[in-house]
């Protein structure tokens, strides 16, 4: 099973990247995890014929399990993540199980993962078998354990 983590933080080497990687490794069951770090693609995501962005989309479409992670910006996901996911057609994920994961500074935005990110993934055809994970920055050390619990709840 191929496991792909998509990181929607525009900053390279971000806490979101670390959280996404830890979560993906926790649910991968020893399989290799590939990370699509959108910070490395930045403005190329908006270029229709960009080969690197197209390859990143292909990796996502080929995944058997996805982790889609973003910091919480203005109570929702980043524009970079949205621009990237706009390259994927409606329903194209064809039932691929996906863990929506958002990192935030305060608990006041905890519903954002299920109110904003989960519906977007469902529109793309992903299967979200359990509620998404909203992880406070102060609790990032526990993201792997929470992801493992998520996978069990969703029977991934």
FINU-386873 format. One record per residue: residue in three letters; y, z, x of N, C-alpha, C, O in turn. Coordinates in pm, whole numbers, plus 32768, in hexadecimal, padded with zeros to 4 digits. Each point is the difference from the previous one (the first is absolute). Layout:
N
ALAYZXYZXYZXYZX
...
This chain:
156
UNK7F8A80008055807680007FAB807B80008059800B8052805B
UNK80517F557F8B807C7FFC804C806980577FBD80147FFB7F86
UNK802D805580CB8067805B7FCF80847FD8803F800C7FF8807B
UNK80587FEE7F3180837FD78030806880607FCB8005801E7F88
UNK804F801380D3807180557FDA80807FAD800F801B7FCA806B
UNK8032802D7F2A80807FBB8002806C806B8008800780597FAC
UNK804D7F9D80BA806A8063801580857FBF7FE0802A7FA28043
UNK801A80907F55807D7FC67FD2807C80418036806C7FEF7FC8
UNK7F8A805B80A48075803F803D80427F9C805E7FBA7FC68054
UNK80C880247FA280417FA1805A800F80338090802B7FB68058
UNK7FB480C77FBF800A803880887F777FFE80437F9F80317FC6
UNK80577F9880B37F80800280477FD9808E8028805680568012
UNK7F297FC27FFB7FCA80828029803380717FA7801F806D8031
UNK7FE87F7A7F4E803680617FA17F9880687FD77F897FF2801C
UNK80A780767FA37FA580647FC77FAA7FC07F937F8C80277FEE
UNK80AB7F797FCB7FB47FB97F9B7F8B7FB580407F927FFE7FC9
UNK80877FC680AA7F967FBB80497F90806280237F8A7FE27FEC
UNK809C809180477F9B806580227FB3802F7F867F8680118007
UNK80BF80047F8A7FBE802C7F857FA17F957FCC7F90801F7FD6
UNK809C7F65802B7FAC7F927FCF7F837FF180547F927FEE7FCC
UNK807E801A80B77F8E7FF4805A7F9E80737FEC7F877FEA7FF8
UNK80AC80907FFF7FA980747FEC7FB77FF87F7B7F89801E7FF8
UNK80BD7FB87F9F7FC17FF47F7D7F967F9380017F9280157FCD
UNK808D7F79806E7F9F7F9180057F848028804F7F8F7FE37FD7
UNK80848060809A7F8E802C80507FAB80667FB57F868001800D
UNK80BB80547FA57FB780677FB47FA77FC37F947F9780387FDF
UNK80937F587FE97FB07FC47F947FAD7F8A80307FB57FC57FB2
UNK8058801680CD7FB97F8C80357F6D801D801F7FB07FA3800D
UNK802D80DA7FFD7F748021801D7FCE7FCB80857F8E7FD3800A
UNK80C68032805C7FD87FD3808480187F6D801B7FF37FD38072
UNK80317FE27F28801E7F728014808A7FF28040805580587FF5
UNK7FBE7F38804E80807FE58041806D7FEE7F987FEB7FC77F95
UNK808A806B808D80767FF47FAA80627FA080428020800D8076
UNK800F7F947F3C80687FA58030808380287FBE8004801C7F89
UNK80677FE780C6808380257FCB805B7F86800080117FBD8065
UNK802980297F2780687F9A7FF38084804D7FFB802580367F98
UNK80207FCD80D9807D804B800B80747FA17FE480227FAC8053
UNK801A80637F3980697FA37FD8807D800B805780527FA48001
UNK7FBF80CA80468072800B805C7FF97F92806A80677FD18030
UNK7F2080077FF37FF07F97806580217F767FC8801A7FA2804B
UNK7FE580517F30801E7F7E7FC280907FF67FD1803C7F948002
UNK7FFB80DD7FD4808B800B7FD080327F847FB77FCA7FDD7F97
UNK809C7FE1809E803F7F927FB77FA37F897FEB801A7FAC7FA9
UNK7F7A804A80A57FA37F8F7FEE7FB880057F7A7FCE7F9A7FD1
UNK802D80DC7FF37FC3800D7F7C80487FA87F9A7FC37FD07FA1
UNK80BD801A807480507FB17FA37FFE7F6A801C80377FB17FB3
UNK7F8A802780BA7FF97F7380237F807FC67FC57F9180268027
UNK807F7F817F7B7F8E7FCB7FB27F8D7FCF80577F8D80207FE3
UNK808F7F9380847F967FC280507FE1804A80817FC57FC6805B
UNK806180B87FB07FE6804A807B7F6A801780127FBE80387FA8
UNK800D7F9D80C97F70800880197FCF8091800E7F9480207FD0
UNK80B9803680717FD6808B80127FFA80497F7A7FA2804B7FE5
UNK80C27FA07FC78001803F7F7C7F8C7FCA7FAC7FC1804C7FB6
UNK80247F3480547F917FC47FB67F7B803B802E7FA8801A7FAD
UNK80477FFA80D67F84803D80347FF280907FCF7F92802D7FE1
UNK80DD801B80177FFB80897FCD7FD380027F6F7FB280567FD8
UNK807F7F4C7FD97FD57FF67F747F6B7FE07FFA7FB8803B7FAF
UNK80197F6B80A57F717FDE80037FAB807980207F9680137FC5
UNK8097804180987FB4807A80237FF9805D7F887F98803D7FE7
UNK80D67FD07FD1800280557F897FA27FC87F957FB4804A7FC3
UNK80517F3480277FAB7FC37F9A7F6C800880247FAC80027FA6
UNK8034800480DA7F758007802C7FCB808F80037F878015800F
UNK80CF804D7FE47FD6808C80097FA280267F8E80097FCB7F91
UNK7FA08090808E7FA880387F99803280877FD07FD180357F9B
UNK808F800280AD803F807F7FDC808B8000803E80117FE08075
UNK805380457F3A808B8000802F803D808C7FF97FE3804D7FA5
UNK80717FD080BB805D80707FF8808A7FC08008801E7FB98061
UNK8035805E7F3C80867FC77FFE806180768006800B804E7FA1
UNK803C7FBD80D080528076801A80927FDA801380217F978039
UNK803680C07F9780907FEA800B8047808680017FD280607FC1
UNK809D7FA78085805480767FEC80437FF47F7780067F937FC7
UNK802980DA800780477FFF7F8080937FE2801C8045804D8043
UNK7FE97F417F8A808B7FD7800D803B7FF97F757FCF7FB57FAC
UNK80988097803B80447FFE7F7D7F9C80117F8E80097FBC7F9A
UNK7F99809F80787F9B80257F9B7F997F937FE67FBC80037F9A
UNK80367F9D80C27F9A7F997FF07FD57FCD808A801D80418065
UNK7FA07F4E7FA17FCF7FC7807E806F7FB08044806A7FE87FC6
UNK7F7D7FF180B680657FB6804B80097F6E7FD47FA17FC77FCA
UNK80D38000804C80137F717FE57FA77FAA80587FD27F967FD5
UNK8016809680A57FA97FB6805C7F737FF67FC67FC37F958002
UNK800980D97FCA7F7B7FFD7FC380007FA47F877FA37FB07FF0
UNK80C380597FBC80067FAC7F8880077F6D80277FBC7FAD7FC3
UNK80968031809F800B7F75802B7F7A7FCB80337FDB7F8E7FE5
UNK7FDC80C680647F7C7FD780317F9E7FED7F8C7FBB7F9B7FF9
UNK804080C57FAE7FA17FF87F9180247F8E7FA07FA87FCF7FB9
UNK80D68006804580277F8D7FAF7FBF7F7E80317FFD7F9D7FB7
UNK7FCF806480C27FB97F8B80367F737FF47FC77FBD7F9A8014
UNK801580CD7FA77F7980047FC880097FE27F6B804F803C7FB9
UNK7F607F68801A80057FD87F747FCA806A7FA17FB080558027
UNK807E7FA57F5E7FD0805A7F987F687FF57FF57FCA7F927FF2
UNK7FF280DF80157F6F80057FF37FB27FD9807D7F8580088000
UNK80C07FCF80697FBD7FCB80777FA98065804A7FA57FD98048
UNK807580A97FA67FAD806380467F7780117FC07FA98041803A
UNK80427F867F507F7D7FF57FC57FAC807F7FF97F887FFB801A
UNK80B580757FC57FB4807C7FF17FEC804E80807FB380608001
UNK808F7F7A806B7FF5804B807D8031808E7FEA807080147FD1
UNK7F3D80518052803080897FF28075801B805E80007FD58073
UNK806480737F5A80788019804F802F80907FEE7FFF80367F92
UNK8029800480DC803E8085800080967FED8012802C7FDB806D
UNK8024803E7F2A809180008011802A8085803D7FD9806A7FD1
UNK80787F90809880278078804880967FFA801B80327F9E8037
UNK801380CC7FA2808F8008801C801E8082804C7FC780697FE3
UNK80917F8D807D802D8072804F8090801E7FD780537FA67FF9
UNK7FC980D87FED808680257FD6802C808680367FAE8051802B
UNK80D37FC67FD1803A807C80337FFC80717F9A7FFC80758025
UNK80047F687F5A800580687F9A7FA07FE47F8E7FDD7F8D7FE4
UNK7FF880DD7FDC7FA07FF67F93803A7FBE7F837FB47FD77FA8
UNK80CE8020804F80407FC77F8A7FDB7F6F7FE480157FCF7F91
UNK7FB67FEC80D27FDB7F747FEE7F687FEC7FFE7FD07F908013
UNK7FE680D97FD87F6E7FF980077FC37F9F7F9C7F947FC9801A
UNK80AC80207F777FC97FA37F9D80167F6E80267FC57FA77FC2
UNK808E803F80A180217F7680247F857FAE80247FFA7F897FE2
UNK7FA580B5805C7F897FB780297FB67FC77F877FD07F8F8004
UNK802780BF7F917FB77FD27F8A80587FB57F9D7FCE7FB27FAF
UNK80B480658056805B7FBC7FA4802B7F78803680187FA47FB2
UNK7FF2804D80D280337F84803A7F987FB380517FEB7F897FE7
UNK7FD480B9807A7FA87FB7805B7F7A7FDA7FBF7FD17F908012
UNK7FF380CA7FA47F817FE07FBF800C7F897FA27FAC7FA68007
UNK80B880557F9F800A7F8A7FA880127F7D804D7FCE7F987FD5
UNK8077806B809B80117F8880507F797FD180357FE17F897FFB
UNK7FCE80D480377F7C7FDC80337FA57FCE7F917FB27FA38014
UNK8058809A7F787FB07FD27F8D80287F727FD77FAA7FAF7FDE
UNK80D68033802680307F797FE07FC47F98805F7FE77F8E7FDA
UNK8004809B80A27FC77FA680647F677FF77FF67FC17FB48049
UNK8006809A7F5D7F707FF97FEA7FAF806980467F857FFF7FF8
UNK80BD805E804D7FB6806C80427FC5805D7F97802E80077F8E
UNK7F6C803F809B7FC6806B7FAE802B808280407FE480198076
UNK8061803B7F3E802D808280327FAD80697FB7802280297F90
UNK7F70800480AE7F9F80537FBA802880917FEC7FBE80487FB4
UNK80AB7FE5808C802F808A7FF180978000801680377FA08037
UNK800A80CA7F9E80928009801480227FEC80927FB380238059
UNK80C37FA47FBF802D7FEC80898021808380448003806A7FC1
UNK80167F8E80C080238076804E80957FFF802180347F9E8035
UNK800F80D07FAA80898016802B7FF9807180657FD5806F7FE0
UNK80547F75809A7FF38060806C808B8029803080517FAC8028
UNK7FC980D57FD3807E803280367FFD7FF680997F988013803E
UNK80DA7FD07FFC80097FF780917FCB807E80447FC17FF88069
UNK8057807A7F5A7FD2808080387F6980107FF87FC8805A803F
UNK7FF57F517F757F6F800C7FEB7FB27F8A803B7F8D7FEA7FDB
UNK80B07FCB807E7FBF7F8980367F7F801F804B7FA77FAC8005
UNK804F80C980357F86802380497F8680047FA57F8F7FF38030
UNK8084801D7F4F7F90800A7FA37FDF7F7F7FB87FAF80017FA3
UNK808E7F8F80857FED7F847FB57F6F7FCF80067FCF7FC87F9E
UNK7FEC804980D17F767FD0800A7FA680497F9D7FAD7FC27FBE
UNK806280C080397FAE804E7FA2801F7FD87F707FA57FF47FAE
UNK80D97FF7803380257FD77F787FCA7F757FE07FD87FE67F8F
UNK80297FC180D47FCB7F797FEB7F6980047FE97FCC7FB87FAB
UNK7FEF809D809F7F70800D7FEC7FE280347F737FA27FD17FC0
UNK80AC808E80117FF080327F77801E7F927F9C7FBC7FF47F9A
UNK80AB7FBC808180227F8E7FAA7F897FA17FF67FDB7FD57F93
UNK7FEB800B80DF7F8F7FA180017F8A80367FB07FBE7FB67FB8
UNK802980CA80547F93803D7FB3801E7FFC7F6A7FA87FE27FB0
UNK80D3803D802B80277FFF7F737FF47F747FC57FDA7FEF7F8C
UNK80467FAD80C57FF77F777FD27F797FBF80197FE87F8E7FDA
UNK7FBF80BE80687F7A7FD0802180037F7A804A7FBD7FA07FDB
UNK8091805D808D800D7F8880547F847FF680577FF47FA2804F
